[in-house]
Amino acid sequence: MAGIAENHHSTLPSKEGALFKRLLKMYEQKQYKSALKIAKQILSNPKCADHGETLAMKGLTLSYLGRKEEAYEDVKRGLKCDLKSYVCWHVYGLLQRGDKKYEEAMKCFVNALKIDKDNVQILRDLATLQIQLRDLDGFSDTRYRIAVLRPSQKSHWLAYAVALHLQGDVNLAIRVMEECRKLAHPERQDDCDVEYGEYILYQLELMLEAGRYHDVVEHSLRYESYIFDQVALMEKRARAFAALERTKEANSILTMLIRRNSENWSYYRQLTFPFEKYNSLLDFCVDMQKTDPYSRTAYKIPLTLTEGEEFRQFIGSYLRRSLEKGLPALFNDIKIVYENPVKAQIAEEEILRIFAEIQSKEAAINSGGGDDSVLPSTLLWLYYYLAQHYDQKKDYDKAMEFIDLAIAHTPTLVESYSFKAKILKHMGDHQAAATSMEEAQSLDTSDRFINYKAGKYLLRANLLERAETILGKFTREGMKPSENLCDMQCFWFMIESARAMKRLGKFGEALKLLHVLDRHFLDIVDDQLDFHAYCLRKSTIESYVKLIRMEDSVRQHKFYVDGAILAAEIYLAIYDKHPSDSDDDDIGTDPSISAAEKRKLKNKQRKAKKKAESEKLQQEAMEKSKAQAKLKKDDDEPAATHKEDLIPEKLAKPDDPLEMACYFLRPLVVLDIPRFDLHQMIFEVYHRKGKHAVALRSLVRMINLEPLNPKLAEYRSLYLDIADNQTGNIPEAIQEIVMEAFAQIKNCQLPVDNGGLTKSGDALHNRVVENHH
C-alpha cells in the first residue's frame, strides 16, 4: 500500500493537527476503524467540518472498509473544499488506483505534482502507474526526477537505468548503471555481495544488447569475485567470446558448462567447430557418451545430425540401450525423428529387428534352451513403444494390438491403460477412452497426473459430473471441485469444461467459465503492479525486465488464445442463431398472425420486457442499499473488492454477441500469433461487423500460414466481391489500406514465408494496427 504524501499544508488548530498526524499513522498501520473514528472526531469540530484533507483521508479509509460510494463522496467533497491541496489530489489518485482506473489516477497524481512538484512519494506512485500502462517516456522522465531529488539512493538510479533499457537507450543505461554500481560498491574487494553481483550481471546484459562485447569480457573478468551466480556469468562471457569470434575461449567455457549440466541443449548448439580434437558436434557427443554415459542429450543429438546407415547405427544403439533400462518416455525422446519420413522408416526397421530378436530369445527360453538374459520389463516396454509407434503412423489397429499385449504382459501398469485411452481418443471413441483412463486412475489413486488425465478425458466425453468427482480427490475439502479449480487458475479445466458445455448446448455455463479465465489473465496483468517497487528494492533487475516483457505478451499464452477462440465461436453461434431480438422469433414465423397484429404483439412484448428489467433493477438497488447499511454497522474489517456476478442465463443472451466476441479477440488482433484457427475466427467476427481492415489483415495472415487451405477460396471470393461492389462503403480513413490488401489478394502476391508475413504484408499489418481502434 502506498503511503500518503508528507509535509501536507494544513490549517487545522493544534489539537486537530495532532489528531490528523495520528490519523495518518493509523491508516499506515491499517487500523482503519481507529482512523475513521479520528477523522470523525476532527470533522465534528464546526471549525474543521470542511477540512479537505481530513475529508479525503476519511474517504480513503472508508474505501478500505468496502464503502466505495461514501468514500468517493467524501474525497470529492474534500477536493472541492481544498483544490490546492496535493494531499487531496494524491488521495483521490490512490482511490482511483484501487479501483484499477489507472489513467484517471495518473491525472490526479499529475495535478498533485503541479502543486508540489518535488514530492517523491507522489512521483513514485506516478512512475508505478506509468510503467504499468507502459508509458515508457513518462516513466523515464519521472524516474530521472526522483533520482535527481534523491541522488544518494542507488535504487532510484537503478530504476532510471531500467527505464532507459525499456526505452531502447541501452548505452545511456550502461552509464547510469556504472554510477549506480559505484554507489553500491562493497567495502571489501573479496566480498561476494549478491546485490552488487546482480548489478554487474545486469550491466553485462546491457553491454551484450549494445554489442559492446570487449567491455563484457573486461567487466566479467574484473568483477568475477563479486558475483554469486557464476553460471550466469559464464553464459554471458561465452556469448561475448562467440560474438568476438574467439571460438577457443567460448568453447572452453561451454565445455565446462556442459560438464556441469550435460542435459542443456543450448550449450551444445553454441559450440563452434572444429576445436581441440573434435571436428564436429557429432564427434563431441560421441566423446560425451564415453565420459558421461548417463547423459541422454549426448545420445539424442546424434539422431538429428546423421543420415542413412550412420543414423541406423545410432538409432539402433539408442533404442536397445533405452529398452534395456526400461525407459517409459523413450518414444517422446526420439519423436523428433518421425518428422523425417526416411528416418521414421529406419527407426521402424530397427525396432522390429529388435522385437524379432527378443521374440526368438523368448521362444528359446520357453522351449528349455537359450539363456534368460532378456529381462521381462524389456519386452513390456517394447510392446509399449510399438503401440506408440503405430499410433504415430495412424495405424490404430496395430497400435491396439500391441497395447493389449502390454496389458496382458503386466496388467497393473498404469501407462498401458492411459496410452490405450489415447489410442481410443485418436480413433474418435471418447467414451471408451474415458473408461480406459478411469481404469488407469483406479490403479494408482494417489497419482495427481493420472487423476488429471482421467478428469480431462471424462470432460471430453461430456461426463461432467464424473469428471468433477475424479478431480475432487485433490481439491480443497468442503468446496465444490469446479469452483476450487477455477480459483486456482486451472486453465485447462476451464477450457475443457467450456468445450464440453458448448457441445451440450450450455452456452451460458461455458461463457461463464471463459469470462472467469479472462478475469484471471486480467489479474495476472494487474498483479505486476506490486512488483514494480518490490523487484527494484530487492535488486532482481534482470528478472524484473523479463517480467515486464512477459507481461507484454501474456495474451499469447496458449490457454488464453484457446479460450478466446472458443468464446468467439459461442458468440458467433448465438449471433447466427438469433441475429435479432429472440423474443420476436415466434411471432415472426407464425403465418396466422397479420402484420399489424405482429407489430402490436411486438410492442407489448417490448413493454413487458422493459417493465421486468425495471423491476429487476429496483430489486437490485434495494438489496445493494441493504448491504451498504449492513456495512455501516460494522467497519472493523476491510471488505474485498466485489466483482460483477457472472450469470449464465444473462451471458447466453448478450445484447451484442459480435461485440462480446471482439472483446475476447481484440487483445490478439495486434499480436503476431501464427495460428490459422485464430485468424480464421478474427476474420469471421470482424467481417460480420464490417471491420474490413482487420478482416483483411487476418485473411492475409491465413494465406501466408496455410495457402492451400480450402476455406481461403471462399474468403477470397467474398472480399473480391466487396472490392468490386462496395468500395464506396469503406470508411475513408482505412480505404487505402483496404484497397492495398484487395490488390494483394486479387493478384495472389502472397508467397509463403515460413508462417510469417511478406514485407508488404508486414507493412499492411503495422498500418492496420495503427487504425484498429
N, C-alpha and C positions, 0 to 999 in steps of 0.2 A: 504494500500500500504506500503510495507516495505521501510525503509529508506536506504540510501547509507552508507556504512561503512565510519566512520570518520577517521581523522588523516591520510589521504592519503599522500603518499610521492609525491612530485611534483617538477619539475624542471622549472616551469614557472617563468618568470620575475614578479616583484612585482605587476605591473599593471594588467597583465593577471591572476596572482594568486588571486587578489581581485575579478576579474570578475568570476573566477571559483567558488569562495565561493558563489557569488551571483547566479551563475547558479544552484548550489545545492539548494539554498533557493527557487528559482523559481520552481524547479522541485518538491520539497516537498510541495509547495503551489499549485501544479497542474496548474501553469501558463506556459503551455507548449510552447506557441508561444513566450513568452518573453525568456524562457530558450533556445529555439532554436536560437533566434537572438543573445543571448550572446555567445553561443557555436560557431556560425559562425564568430562572432567578434574576438574571441580568435584565431580561426584557420586561420583567414585572415592574421595574422602576420606570415610572412615567417618562423620566428624562431620557431613558435609554430604549424606549419602546420601538423606535425607528432606527436603531443602530444597525447599519447594513451588514457589517462583518459578523456580528452575533447572529443575525437572522440567517446569513449564509451558512455559518457553522451549524446552526440548528437544523437547517435543511439537509446539510451533508450527513449529519448524524442520523436523521430520520431515514435517509436513503439506505443506510446500512441496516436499518430495522425493517426494511421492506415497505415503508410508507412512501412510495415514489411520488404520488401526486402531491402530498403535503410537502415533500422535500422540494419539488420544483417550485411550488408556490412560495415557500419561504425564501429560497435562493433568489428567485426573480424579484421578489419584494425587496430583499436586501440589496440587490443590484440597482434597483430603481432609487432606493434611498441613498446610495453612495456609488455613483457611476465611476468615480475617480479612485476607487479602492481596488488595487490589484488583487487583494485577498478575495474580494467578491468575484472578480473575474476568474481567478485561479480555482476557487471552489466550484464555480459554475462549470468550468472545464473538467474538473475531476468528476463531477456529476454526469456530464455528457460522456466522458470516457468510460465510466462504469456501465453505461448503457450501450457501449460499443459504437457510439456516434463520434467516430474519431475525427472526422473533418470539422464538425461543429466544435469539438473540444480544442482542436488546433486553433481555431479562430479566437476562442476565449483566451487561450494562452498568449496569443499574439497581442490581443488587447491588453492583457495584464502587463506584457513587456513594454508596451507603449508608455505605461505609467512608471514602471520600474524596470528599465532596460537591462540592468546588470544583476537581476535576481537569478542566482544559479539554480535554485530549486525549480523555478518555472522553466528556465532554459532546458534543464534535464528532462522535465516532463514533455516539453515540446519536441526535443530531439527523439525521445522514445516513440512518439506518435509519428514523427516524420519517417523514421526507419520502418515502422510498422506499415505505413502506407507507401513505402518505397519512394519518398520524395528525397532522392539522394542529394540533389543540390542544396535543398534546405537543411538536410541533416548535416552535410559537410560544413555549411556556414555556422549553424548553431553549435556544433561541436568545437569549431575553431574559437568561437566567442567564449565558450566555457573554459577551454584550455588557456586562453589569454587571461581570463579572470582568475584562474587558479593554476598558475604555471608550475607550481611545485608538486602538483599531484599527477603522477605518471598515468593514472587510469584515464584521465581526460585526454592526454596526448595519444594514448593507445586508441581511444575511441575515434579520435580525429584521423589517425592512420587507417583505421578500418573504413571510415567514411571515404577517404581518398581512394582506397583499394576498390571499394564497390563502385566508385565513380569512374574508375579506369585510370586514374593518375597514379600509376604504380611507383614511378621514380620519386615523386614527392612523398609518397607514403613511406618509402625506404628511408628518406632523410628524416622524417618525423620519428620513425621507429629507432633510428640511430640516437636521436636526442632522448627518446623515451628510455632506451637501453642504458644510457649514461646515468639517468636519474635513478635507475633501479640497480646499478652495479653493486654486487656483493662486496663486503669489506675484505674478505679473504679470497685469494685467487683460486684456491683449491676447493672452494665450496661448490657442491653440486646443488645449485638452487633451482628448484622445479619451476618457479615463476619466471626467473631470469632465463632459464633454458627455453621456456615457451616463447619468450620474446625473440630469442635468437632464431629458433625454428621458424617462427612466423616471418622474420626478416629474410631468412633464406628462401622461403616460399615466394616472397615478393620479388626477390632477385631472380629466381628462376622464371617467373612470369615476365619479368622485364628483359630477359635474355642476358643478364649480367653473370655469366657462368664463371668467369675468373674470380669475381667477388664471392660467389658461393663457395668455391674451393678454399679461398683465403680465409673467409669468416668461419667456415666449418672446422678448419684446422686450428685456427687461433683460439676459438671458444669451445673446443670439444670437451674440455674438462668440466664446463658448467652445465652441460646438457645431460639430463637424466634419461631421456628417450633416445638411446643410442641407435636403435633400429631405424627410426625416422631420420636421424642424422645421416646414416649410411645410405639410405634410399635417396635422399636429396643429393648427396655427394656423387652417387653413381649416375644420377640423371645429368648432373653438371659435367662430369667427365665424358659421358656419352655425347653430349651436345658439343663439347670441345674436341671430339674425335680422338680422345685419349683412351682408346679402347682397352689398353692393357690395365690401366688403373680401374676403369669401370668394371671390366670383367673380374678383376681381383675382388672388388667389393661385392659384386653379385654372387660370386662363388662362395664367399663367406656367408652371405645371406641364405643361399641355397643349402649350405651345410647346416645352418641354423633351423631353417624351415623348408624342407625338401618338397612340400606339397603346394607351394605358392607358384602358380603358373606364370605370373607376371615377371618373376625373376628370370625364368628361363627365356621368356620372349625378349628380354632386354639384352641378352648376351650377344656379342658380336664375334664372328668367326672369320679366319682362324685365330686361335690364341693357344699358347703353350703347345701341348701335344694333340690338341683337338682341332680337326679340320671342319667340323660341322656340329650342329646341335645333336645330331644322331649319335656321333661319337661320344659326346659329353654324357648323354643319357645312358648309353651302354656302360660307360665307366661308373656312373652313379649307381647303376643296378648292382655293380660289384661292391662298391664302398658302402652303399645303403640299400640292402636288399628289401627293406620294408617300405621303401618309397614307391607308392603306387603311381605317382605322377611320372617318375622316371621310366616306368613301364608303359604308360599310356601315350606319352608324347611321340615315341617312335611309330605308333599306329597312324598318326597323322602325317608323318614325314616320308613314309615308304610306300612303294607300289609293287605290284606283281608278286614274284616269288619271295622277294625280301619281306614284303608285308605278310605273306603267308607264314613265313618263319616266325615273325614276331607275334602275330595274332594267335598262332597255334600254341606257342610257348606261354603267352599270357592267359589264354583260356584254360590250358591244362593246369597251370600254377594256381589260378583262382578257384577252379573247381575242386582241386585237392584241399585247398584251405577252407572250402565251404563258404564262399563269398556270396551272400544273397543279392547284393547290388551289382553283380557282375555285368548284367545286360545294360543297366543305366551307365555304368562306367565307360562302356565302349559304344554307346548308342550313336555317337557322332560318326562312327564307321558306316552306319547304314544310310547316311546321306549320299554316299558314293555307291552306285549300283554294283560296280565291279568289285569293290571291297566287300560289299554285303554278300555277294556270291561266294567269294573266297572264304569269308567267315563261316558261311553255311556249310561249305565243303569240309572245313576243318572241324567244326563242331560235330558234324555227322560222322566224320572219321573217328573222332574220339569216342563218340557214342557206340560205334561198331566195335571198337577195341574193348570197351568196358563190357559190352554185352557178351563178347566172346570169352572174356575172363570170367564173367558171372556164370556162363554156361559150363565152363571147365570146372569151376568150383562146385557147382551143383551136381556134376557127374562124378565127383570124387577126385578129380585131377587138378593140377594147377595150384597156385598159391592164393592166399587171402589178402593180397596187397591192396586190393581195391576197397576203400572204406565205404560203408553203406551210404554215408552222407554225400559222397561224390556222385553217386547215381541219382540221389534225390535232387541235388542242385542242378544236375544235368537235365533232368526232366523239367525242372522249373525254368531253366534258361531256354530250352527248346520251346516251351509254351510261349515265352515272351518273344522269342524269335519269330514264330509263325503268326503271332498276334500282330507284330510289326508288319509282316508281309500281308496281313489281312486274310490269311488262311485260317479262319476261325475253327473249322472242323479239326484240323491238325492240332491247333493250339489247345482245344478242349481235350483232345485225346491225350496229350502229354500232361496237362494239368491234372487230369483224372488219374494218370499213372502216379503222379507225385502224391496225390491224396491217398491213393491205395498203398503207396510205399510207407508214408508216415501220416496217419490220419489226424495227428494232433498239431500239425504245422500250420500256424496262423496264416503265413504268407501264401500258401497254396489256395486257401479259400478266398482270400482277398483278391488274388490275381484272377481266380475263376470268375469272381464278380466283375472284374474289369473286362474280361473277355465277353461276358454276357451283356455288359453295357455297350460294348462296341457292336455287338450283334443286334442291339436295339431292344433287348428284353430287360427293361428296367426293374420289373417286379422280381424276376428270378435273380437279377444282380443284387437287389436289396436283401433278398432272402439269404443268398450266399454270404454277403458281407455280415449279416446278423449272426450267421453261424460262426464266422471267423471271430466276431466280437465275443461270442459266448465262450470261446476257448481261452481268452485272456481278458477278463473283465476289468483288470486294473491298468490296462494299456490305454493311455489317453489318445494316442494316434489312431489305433484301430477303432476306438469309440467314435472319434470324429469322422472317420471314413464311413462307418455304419450309418451315422446320422445323415451324412451327405447323400449317400445312396438312397436312403429312405425318402429324403426330400425330393430327389429326382424321380422317385416312383410315386410322388404325390401322397405319401403316407405321413402326413404332418404330425399326427398325434403320436405315432410310434417313434418318429424321429425325435420328438421333444422328450419322450420318455427315456430314450437311449442317451441323449445329450444331457439330460438332467442328472445323470450319475456323477458328473464332475462340475456341477454348478452349485451356487450357494443354497443351502437348505432354507426352507420357508419362503422361497421366492420362485416365481414362475420361470422355468428354464429359458424360455424365449426372451423374457424381459431382462434376465440376468446377462444373457449372451449379447443382447443389444447394448446394455450398459457398459459391457466390457469391450465394446467396439469390435465385435466378432464379425467382420465384414463378409466373410464367405457365407456365414449362416444367413445374414440378412439378404444377400443376393440370391442364394439358392432357395430360401423360403419365398422370396418375392416371385421368383420364376415359377415355383410350384403353385402359388396362389394365382398367378396370371393364367397358367394352364387350366386351373379350376374355375376361372372366371371371377375370382375375388379381387377385382381391380383395386377396391378401396384399401383392403388389408395390404396388398402388395405395395401400393403407393405410400402407405404409412411407413413401412419398413425402409423404403428408398428415401423418403424425406428424413428419417432418422439417420440414415447413412450420410446424407448431405449435411446434416447438422454436425455429425462427428467431424467431417472434414472442415467445416467452418470453425469448430472448436480447435482443431489442430492449428489452423491459421491464427486464431486468436490467442492460443496458448503461448505463442512465441513472444507475446508482449512481456511476459515475466522474465524472459531470458536476455532481453537487451541489456539490462543493467547487471544481471547475475553473471553472465559469461565474461563481461569486461572486468567485473570485480574479482572473479576467480582466475582471470588471465588465460582462459581457454580460447585463445583468439582464432586459431585455425578451425577448431570445431564450430565456433560461432559463425564464421564465414560460410562453412559448409551448411550449417543450419539455415542461414539466410537463403542460400542458393537452392537448397532442398525445398524450402517453403515456396519459392517462386514457381516450382514445378510440381507441387504436391498433387495437383489435379491430374497429372499424367499417370498417376498410380492406376494399375490395372483395375482395382476394385472400384474406384470412382468412375472410370471410363465404362466398365461393365454396367454399373448401376445407372449411369446417365443414359446409356443406350436403352436399357430395359425400361426406364421411366418414360423415355420418349416414345418407345413402342406402345406402351399402355395408353399414353395420352393421345397418340395418333389413332389407336383403335377406338377410343372414346369419341374422338372428333369425327372419324369416318362413319361411326355408327349413328351418332347424334350431332350432325353438323349445326342444327338449330335447336331451339328450345324443345327438350324432350317431352314436356308436358303437352305440347300441341300435336304430337305424332299420331295419337289415336284419333283425334278429331280430323286431322288432315287426310287420313286414309279411309274414313267412313263415307261410303258413297251415298248413304241415305240422308245425309245432312246437307242442306243447301249452303251456298257460300255465305249468305247473310247470317244464318244461324251459327255457322262456324266462327264468324267474327265475334258474335255475341258471346259464345261459349269461351272463346279465347280470352276475351276481355274479363269475363267472370273469373276464369282461372288465374289470370294475372293479378286481379284484385285480391283474390283469396290468398295467393302466394305472398303478396306484399303484406297482407294483414298478419299472416302466420309469421313472417320474418320479423315484423314489428313487435309482435307479442314475444317472440323469442329473445329479441334484443332487450326488451323491457325486463324480462325474467333474468337475463344475464346481468343487467345493470343492478337489479335488486340483490342478486347473490354477491356481486362484487362489493356493493356498499356494506353488506353484512360482514363480509370478510375483512374489509377495512376497519369496521367498527370493532371487530374482534382483535385486530392488530393493535388498535389504540389502547385497549385494555392491558395488553401485555407487551412491553417494549424491552424485555430483558435480553432477548436473543436476536441477532441479525437474521433476516429472512432470506431465503435463497431466491435467486433470480428466477422468475416464472416465465416459462416459455409457452407459446400458444399450443393448445392441445391439438393433436392430430386425430381428427375424427374420420374413420374410413368412409362413412356414408357421404360426408361432405367432400372428401378428396376424390371420390368416384364421380362427382358431378361438378367439375370445375366450370367457372364462368367462361374461361377461355383456355381450352385444352392446349392449343398451339403455343400460347404464351407460357404455359407451365412447362411444356416440352422444351421451349427455348431457355427457360430458367436453368434446367439441368445441362443443356448443351452449350450455353453461352460461354462458360469458362474454357471450353475445349476448342472453340472456334479459332481462337488466336494462338493455340499451341500446335506445335509440329509433331503430331502423333501419327505414325504410319500404319493406320488401321482402316481397312476398306469398309468394314461394317460401321465404324464411327462416321466416316464421311458420307456414307450412304444415308445414314439416319439424319445427319445435318442437312443433306440435300432434300430429303423427303419433307422435313419440317419447314425449312426456310423457303422451299419452293411453294408450299401451300400458303405461307404467309406473304408471298410476293416479294421476298427479300432476294432479288436476283443476284446481287453481287456475292453474297455469302454462298448461295446455292451453286453458283458457277465456280466459285473457288473450290468447293468440295468436289464438283464434277471434274475439274482439272486434276485434283489430287487423286481421285479414283482412277482416272485414266492412266496416271503415272504409276499407281500401285498395281493395278490389275488390268492392263489394256485389253485382255481377251475375255473379260467378264461379260457374259451375255446381257446383263442388266444395262450396260452402258449404251447399247444401241437404242434402247427405249428412251433413256435420259437425254441422249444426244439429239435425237429427232425431236423430242419435246422442246428443247431450247432452241433448236434451229427454227421451229415454227414460231416461237416467240420473237426471235430475231427478225423474221420476215413480216410478222403481222402486228406486233405490239411494241415496237421500239419506242413509239411516242409516249407510252405509258410509264416508261422507266424514268425515275427522278433524274433531273439534270445533273445533280451533284455526282452521281455514280455512273452516268450514261457512258462516259468514255471508257471506264474500267470494264463495264459490262460488254460493250461492243468489242473491246480488245479480246475478251475471253470468247465471245462469239466467233471472232475470226480464227482464233486458235482451234476451236472445236470444229469449225466448218472445214478448215484446211488440213485438219489432222496433224498439226505441227506440235505433236507431243511425244517425242521419243522417250523411251523408258530410261530412267536414271536411277536404278537400284532403289526404287521406292521413294526417291526424293523428287523435288520439283526441277524442271528445266530452269534455265536462267530467266526466261521470260515468265515462267510460272511463278518463280520465286518473287520477282518484282510485282507480279499481279497480287500475290499473297500479301506482300507488305502494304500495297495500296488499299486492298480490301480491308485489312486490319485497321488502317487509319480511319476508314469511313464506316467501320462496323457499327459503332454506337450512335 
